[in-house]
Amino acid sequence: MSDIIETRLNFFLKSTEILTLISGMKGLKILCDLVGEEGFECLTNLSLSMLNDLEYLINTADGVPQSAFPVLEFLHLRELHNFKGITSHECRLPNKAFSALKVLKLYHLYKLRNLWKGPTQLVWLGNLTTVDVMSCGKLESIFSLSIARDLVQLQDLMILNCPMMEEIVSSEGGEHEIAAIATDKIEFPKLKRLNLDYLPSLTAICKAMNAIELPQLSSLSLLNMPKLKRLCPASDSESNCDPIIQPLFNDKDKLATIEGLTICGMENLMEIWPGELEAKLREMTVQCCHGLSNILFPSNSIKGMQNLEVLEVKDYRSIGVAFDLEGLVWEDGISDMALPSLKRVELRHLLS
């Protein structure tokens, strides 16, 4: 660090637009120490990896920083073994802090519990389109309620291997966070792809909200989440179902826009697809979900599968019947048009 400061490299960093730091920066605990109070005013692309001493991006011990990445569009943090968060202390960031951010990637940040410290009502991430989170072993959530409210451009969300994460949007922000949400729902109006894998503690997108709106969701991948038992609420006819079980979505109609569905390693999933739902579903892969009933698609769900083209069912102990056409009644009395779009079916290792 002393060598860097002595060479006046910080003078050039203040006007840098693209910055990549990989290993070798011993002693650097707070990134903005490289440039002082003026911050990285011109930085649009920041990639940090294998900086084992780095703990925070911004030092907020003395209050509000003058500048906090106002034009940053791409942020990639990888293998920062001591990284604890973006801000070092509770502090209200400036209004333009991270407001230009479009892509956020967090990989192998083993000590990270929360990205932000303190209230986040003034943190606006309305331009964020892509979020990738992988192998953050202590991360409990990604967004606060107030931040989630403004994610109007988010299109792609991937979360892999975060064993401590119970919800994606934190409901523990206190009264100031709850008050920041005018309604009892969260809407991601442009989210198209949702990929969740190995989240053994996850039970809901947000426990505090009654409704999660995903009107453009077209691709859903759910893998290795043993606590998740339902995609949507049980129907009225399922009177023996535990009412305490919280589904991933509050309404079965939220699945109607999905075109590609992958479900794997969901040991306690009770139902694969809600009955009587008209859907756009074209491709479905189901694997290693041993808690499902003997019939994969009961007769009341067949009518909603008119667009299904590809079905892959693999590695099951419980499935005995893929499609139950018995008792299927059509309005015009014709039942031979079930699954008219189906082109390919792959059934493998079905032990029943």
Buried (B, 14 or more C-beta within 10 A) or exposed (E): EEEBEEEEEBEEBBEBEEBEBEEEBEEBBBBBBBBEEEBBBBBBBBBBBBBBBBBBBBBBEEEEBEBBBBBBBBBBBBBBEBBBBBBBBEBBBBEBBBBBBBBBBBBBBBBBBBBBBEBBBEBBBBBBBBBBBBBBBBBBBBBBBBBBBBBBBBBBBBBBBBBBBBBBBBBBBEEEBBEBBEEEBBBBEBBBBBBBBBBBBBBBBBEBBEBBBBEEBBBBBBBBBBBBBBBBBBBEEEEEBEEEBBBBBBBBEBBBBBBBBBBBBBBBBBBBBBBEBEBBBBBBBBBBBBBBEEBBBBBBBBBBBBBBBBBBBBBBEBBEBBBBEEEBEEEEEEEEEBBEEBEEEEEEEBEE
